[in-house]
Amino acid sequence: MATWRNASLAVTAAAVLALTATACGQDKGSASPKGQSVGNAAQAAGSGNGYGYGDAGYGSGSGTANQAAAKAAGQLAVWDSKELGKVVTDSAGFTLYRFDKDTASPPKSNCDGDCAKLWPAVPAGSVTAAPGTDASLVGEVTRTDGSKQLTLAGWPMYRYTKDTKPGDATGEGVGGTWHASAPDGKKATPSADSAGAGGGGGAETPSLPGLSVRNDPKLGKIIVDARGMTVYRFKKDSAWPMKSACTGDCLKKWPVVAPVEKKDTEGIIQKGFVTFDRPDGIKQQSVNCWPIYTYAGDSKPGDTNGQGVGGTWWAVSPEGKLIATTK
């Protein structure tokens, strides 16, 4: 009897260990916002359904956007699209859209019924503005069914069910009325992005991988994101089991790094490069099983203002280790 019990406990322990290893150790990444597929000529030409919102169906039904259609956006993010300019995404990297037939003043959604099946409204609540953007632009509107929908500068926000992976923007131009949203609620356009860059006439900033390595003059080799912003780790987090101790208001100062495709990295460790599904619903990238963040106090590429904050926040080495030195 004792022998059977010991064997059973051993099997149970092995199963728990296997599950933990799967949560962190599986060798896979998630899709990157930089791998977008922009627009769809056939859809943009109009579907002939009279509503100006594309096909009358619900999409393929198998895409991740369909499965996450009713989820709140979580930590908003902004990525630079060569074709579209600055585009706002949800925490999972899915493009957010606006509808020309809606109104922003007063906020009102005119996408219901079949339209809302293809273009699900992004729920309000549990939403944090993208780093470096105006948080006062984030709001909500009450839909005809009584539900609350996220707005940016008054414009209701939607996902597109035919976007099947983070970084897709296949809804751009559909019916001539649907457009990827810029962080200020306006239509995303390359010209607006160029104007926002300022400086006038300078050389274009070279595009970076989703995560790469920069040689900082004081800290040495550190990981940076696609914008060149320094990536940090929180000393109070854990990698085994994977857990983030940064929640609530902490995320306003330390936004999570959204999922990045493994092939969209350069010079960093590939082991433990997995997406962390946080309890708050936000998807977060990890390096060597450690959750990673950026710092709202860094205003431009090269800043390392988050280094050593509170004695718990540190830049990250290409191996995923803390660089626990002061600037």
MARSE-654346 format. One line per field, with one value per residue (C-alpha): residue number from 1; z, y, x. Coordinates in nm, 2 decimals. Example, Ala and Ser with C-alpha at 12.3 -4.5 7.8 and 13.67 -1.06 7.14 Angstrom:
REM residues 2
vexke = [1,2] $
zz = [0.78,0.71] $
yy = [-0.45,-0.11] $
xx = [1.23,1.37] $
//
This chain:
REM residues 327
vexke = [1,2,3,4,5,6,7,8,9,10,11,12,13,14,15,16,17,18,19,20,21,22,23,24,25,26,27,28,29,30,31,32,33,34,35,36,37,38,39,40,41,42,43,44,45,46,47,48,49,50,51,52,53,54,55,56,57,58,59,60,61,62,63,64,65,66,67,68,69,70,71,72,73,74,75,76,77,78,79,80,81,82,83,84,85,86,87,88,89,90,91,92,93,94,95,96,97,98,99,100,101,102,103,104,105,106,107,108,109,110,111,112,113,114,115,116,117,118,119,120,121,122,123,124,125,126,127,128,129,130,131,132,133,134,135,136,137,138,139,140,141,142,143,144,145,146,147,148,149,150,151,152,153,154,155,156,157,158,159,160,161,162,163,164,165,166,167,168,169,170,171,172,173,174,175,176,177,178,179,180,181,182,183,184,185,186,187,188,189,190,191,192,193,194,195,196,197,198,199,200,201,202,203,204,205,206,207,208,209,210,211,212,213,214,215,216,217,218,219,220,221,222,223,224,225,226,227,228,229,230,231,232,233,234,235,236,237,238,239,240,241,242,243,244,245,246,247,248,249,250,251,252,253,254,255,256,257,258,259,260,261,262,263,264,265,266,267,268,269,270,271,272,273,274,275,276,277,278,279,280,281,282,283,284,285,286,287,288,289,290,291,292,293,294,295,296,297,298,299,300,301,302,303,304,305,306,307,308,309,310,311,312,313,314,315,316,317,318,319,320,321,322,323,324,325,326,327] $
zz = [0.00,0.10,-0.22,-0.43,-0.25,-0.30,-0.67,-0.70,-0.53,-0.76,-1.07,-0.94,-0.87,-1.21,-1.37,-1.18,-1.28,-1.64,-1.64,-1.49,-1.75,-2.02,-1.89,-1.92,-2.09,-2.41,-2.70,-2.87,-2.91,-3.01,-3.32,-3.35,-3.41,-3.68,-3.89,-4.01,-4.32,-4.42,-4.59,-4.82,-5.17,-5.23,-4.90,-4.94,-5.27,-5.08,-5.02,-5.16,-4.83,-4.81,-4.46,-4.56,-4.31,-4.53,-4.56,-4.40,-4.22,-3.89,-4.04,-4.03,-3.67,-3.61,-3.56,-3.23,-3.27,-3.28,-2.96,-2.78,-2.93,-2.60,-2.40,-2.27,-2.44,-2.13,-2.18,-2.51,-2.72,-3.03,-3.31,-3.62,-3.95,-4.26,-4.45,-4.19,-3.95,-3.57,-3.50,-3.16,-3.05,-2.75,-2.51,-2.73,-3.03,-3.22,-3.43,-3.31,-3.57,-3.60,-3.82,-4.04,-3.98,-3.60,-3.43,-3.17,-3.05,-2.90,-2.90,-3.07,-3.23,-3.54,-3.58,-3.45,-3.56,-3.83,-3.83,-3.47,-3.54,-3.80,-3.60,-3.23,-3.00,-2.77,-2.41,-2.19,-1.85,-1.75,-2.01,-1.97,-2.22,-2.43,-2.29,-2.41,-2.51,-2.36,-2.10,-2.10,-2.45,-2.32,-2.26,-2.31,-2.48,-2.40,-2.69,-2.78,-2.60,-2.28,-2.29,-2.25,-2.54,-2.54,-2.71,-2.81,-2.84,-2.85,-3.14,-3.05,-3.09,-3.26,-3.35,-3.68,-3.68,-3.99,-3.82,-3.71,-3.54,-3.36,-3.61,-3.88,-4.01,-4.28,-4.18,-4.31,-4.58,-4.57,-4.74,-4.75,-4.40,-4.16,-4.06,-3.82,-3.53,-3.44,-3.06,-3.07,-3.22,-3.57,-3.87,-3.88,-4.17,-4.26,-4.31,-3.95,-3.82,-4.01,-3.88,-3.53,-3.56,-3.59,-3.67,-4.03,-4.31,-4.10,-4.19,-4.12,-3.81,-3.91,-3.81,-3.52,-3.45,-3.19,-2.93,-2.99,-2.81,-2.77,-2.63,-2.36,-2.27,-1.90,-1.86,-2.15,-2.36,-2.28,-2.44,-2.62,-2.79,-3.15,-3.06,-2.91,-2.56,-2.27,-2.14,-1.77,-1.52,-1.18,-0.89,-0.72,-1.01,-1.04,-1.33,-1.18,-1.15,-1.39,-1.19,-1.21,-0.90,-1.10,-1.11,-1.11,-1.09,-1.12,-1.48,-1.55,-1.48,-1.61,-1.91,-2.01,-2.33,-2.56,-2.73,-2.98,-3.24,-3.17,-3.53,-3.47,-3.22,-3.26,-3.02,-2.72,-2.55,-2.71,-2.41,-2.21,-2.47,-2.41,-2.37,-2.01,-1.97,-1.68,-1.44,-1.54,-1.90,-2.04,-2.25,-2.17,-2.33,-2.12,-2.17,-2.01,-1.84,-1.67,-1.75,-1.91,-1.91,-2.04,-1.83,-1.88,-1.75,-2.06,-2.32,-2.60,-2.73,-2.52,-2.20,-1.89,-1.63,-1.49,-1.40,-1.02,-0.94,-0.59,-0.59,-0.77,-1.14,-1.37,-1.73,-1.89,-2.04,-2.37,-2.15,-1.96,-1.64,-1.43,-1.48,-1.12,-1.15,-1.11,-1.41] $
yy = [0.00,0.24,0.15,0.24,0.57,0.67,0.58,0.78,1.09,1.06,1.06,1.36,1.55,1.47,1.59,1.92,1.97,1.90,2.15,2.41,2.34,2.37,2.71,2.85,2.61,2.54,2.67,2.90,3.26,3.47,3.67,4.02,4.35,4.41,4.12,4.28,4.20,4.54,4.58,4.35,4.48,4.26,4.37,4.73,4.74,4.69,4.39,4.52,4.45,4.81,4.87,4.95,4.71,4.43,4.07,3.98,3.68,3.64,3.57,3.24,3.17,3.02,3.33,3.45,3.78,3.59,3.40,3.73,3.94,4.02,4.07,4.42,4.58,4.58,4.77,4.96,4.97,5.16,5.02,5.19,5.05,5.15,5.14,5.30,5.50,5.48,5.22,5.14,4.78,4.59,4.41,4.11,4.31,4.31,4.62,4.85,5.01,5.30,5.33,5.64,5.61,5.64,5.98,6.11,6.42,6.29,5.94,5.70,5.35,5.27,4.92,4.67,4.33,4.16,4.45,4.39,4.02,4.10,4.40,4.32,4.62,4.65,4.65,4.94,4.88,4.74,4.96,5.15,5.41,5.33,5.47,5.82,5.89,6.11,5.90,6.15,6.04,5.70,5.68,5.48,5.49,5.30,5.09,5.02,4.69,4.86,4.74,4.98,5.02,5.16,5.50,5.70,6.07,5.98,5.73,5.38,5.11,4.77,4.46,4.28,3.91,3.84,3.96,3.61,3.71,4.00,4.26,4.19,4.50,4.33,4.55,4.87,5.03,4.77,4.92,5.25,5.32,5.11,5.23,5.13,5.38,5.61,5.66,5.99,5.83,5.96,5.74,5.60,5.75,5.75,6.13,6.19,5.96,6.16,6.49,6.35,6.25,6.62,6.73,6.79,6.65,6.42,6.07,5.81,5.61,5.25,5.00,4.76,4.40,4.35,4.29,4.35,4.45,4.80,4.87,5.13,5.33,5.29,4.96,4.76,4.53,4.57,4.46,4.72,4.70,4.79,5.16,5.14,5.18,5.01,4.69,4.62,4.34,4.36,4.20,4.10,3.89,3.52,3.30,2.96,2.97,3.26,3.54,3.92,4.13,4.45,4.50,4.78,5.12,4.97,4.90,5.26,5.33,5.00,4.89,4.53,4.44,4.30,3.96,3.94,3.67,3.48,3.53,3.91,3.92,3.97,3.89,3.78,3.44,3.21,2.98,3.06,3.31,3.27,3.47,3.51,3.51,3.74,3.70,4.04,3.92,4.11,3.91,3.98,3.88,3.71,3.65,3.35,3.31,3.65,3.90,4.22,4.58,4.93,5.25,5.54,5.77,5.69,5.95,5.86,5.57,5.55,5.66,5.44,5.64,5.32,5.17,5.10,5.26,5.15,4.91,4.67,4.77,4.69,4.68,4.33,4.16,3.97,3.65,3.78,3.86,4.17,4.44,4.55,4.85,5.22,5.45] $
xx = [0.00,0.28,0.47,0.16,0.11,0.47,0.45,0.13,0.29,0.59,0.37,0.17,0.49,0.62,0.30,0.31,0.68,0.59,0.31,0.54,0.80,0.55,0.43,0.78,1.02,0.84,1.04,0.80,0.73,0.43,0.36,0.51,0.32,0.59,0.48,0.16,-0.04,-0.18,-0.52,-0.71,-0.78,-1.09,-1.25,-1.14,-1.32,-1.65,-1.86,-2.19,-2.37,-2.48,-2.33,-1.97,-1.82,-1.69,-1.81,-2.14,-2.00,-1.83,-1.49,-1.31,-1.40,-1.06,-0.84,-0.71,-0.89,-1.22,-1.14,-1.03,-1.31,-1.48,-1.16,-1.06,-0.76,-0.54,-0.22,-0.24,0.07,0.19,0.40,0.53,0.40,0.59,0.26,0.03,0.24,0.18,-0.09,-0.25,-0.29,-0.42,-0.20,-0.19,-0.07,-0.40,-0.47,-0.76,-0.98,-1.23,-1.54,-1.60,-1.98,-1.93,-1.91,-1.66,-1.85,-2.06,-1.92,-2.15,-2.11,-2.31,-2.18,-2.44,-2.58,-2.39,-2.14,-2.05,-2.00,-1.73,-1.60,-1.64,-1.64,-1.34,-1.48,-1.41,-1.25,-0.91,-0.74,-0.42,-0.30,0.01,0.33,0.40,0.04,-0.23,-0.41,-0.70,-0.80,-0.90,-1.27,-1.59,-1.93,-2.25,-2.36,-2.73,-2.71,-2.60,-2.24,-1.94,-1.70,-1.35,-1.30,-0.99,-1.05,-1.42,-1.39,-1.52,-1.26,-1.30,-1.10,-1.14,-1.21,-1.01,-0.69,-0.56,-0.24,-0.08,0.04,-0.22,-0.40,-0.62,-0.91,-0.74,-0.95,-1.23,-1.54,-1.36,-1.48,-1.26,-0.92,-0.64,-0.64,-0.36,-0.29,-0.48,-0.80,-0.73,-0.68,-0.33,-0.14,0.23,0.23,0.09,0.37,0.64,0.50,0.50,0.87,0.97,1.32,1.25,1.47,1.68,1.77,1.51,1.56,1.65,1.39,1.48,1.38,1.11,1.39,1.76,2.08,2.23,2.57,2.51,2.82,2.75,2.56,2.72,2.50,2.13,1.80,1.59,1.25,1.15,1.15,1.50,1.36,1.54,1.39,1.38,1.32,1.16,1.35,1.03,0.92,0.99,1.07,0.99,0.70,0.67,0.50,0.48,0.47,0.39,0.02,-0.24,-0.08,0.27,0.19,0.13,0.49,0.62,0.43,0.47,0.66,0.39,0.45,0.73,0.79,1.11,1.24,1.19,1.48,1.85,2.13,1.93,1.89,1.62,1.58,1.27,1.15,0.78,0.46,0.34,-0.04,-0.09,-0.38,-0.51,-0.55,-0.25,0.00,0.36,0.68,0.95,1.32,1.47,1.13,1.15,0.87,1.01,0.89,0.97,0.97,0.73,1.00,1.22,1.12,1.36,1.57,1.89,1.73,1.79,1.61,1.45,1.79,1.80,1.46,1.37,1.66,1.43,1.42,1.72,1.81,1.84,2.14,2.12,2.11,1.81,2.00,1.97,2.23,2.23,2.47,2.39,2.42] $
//
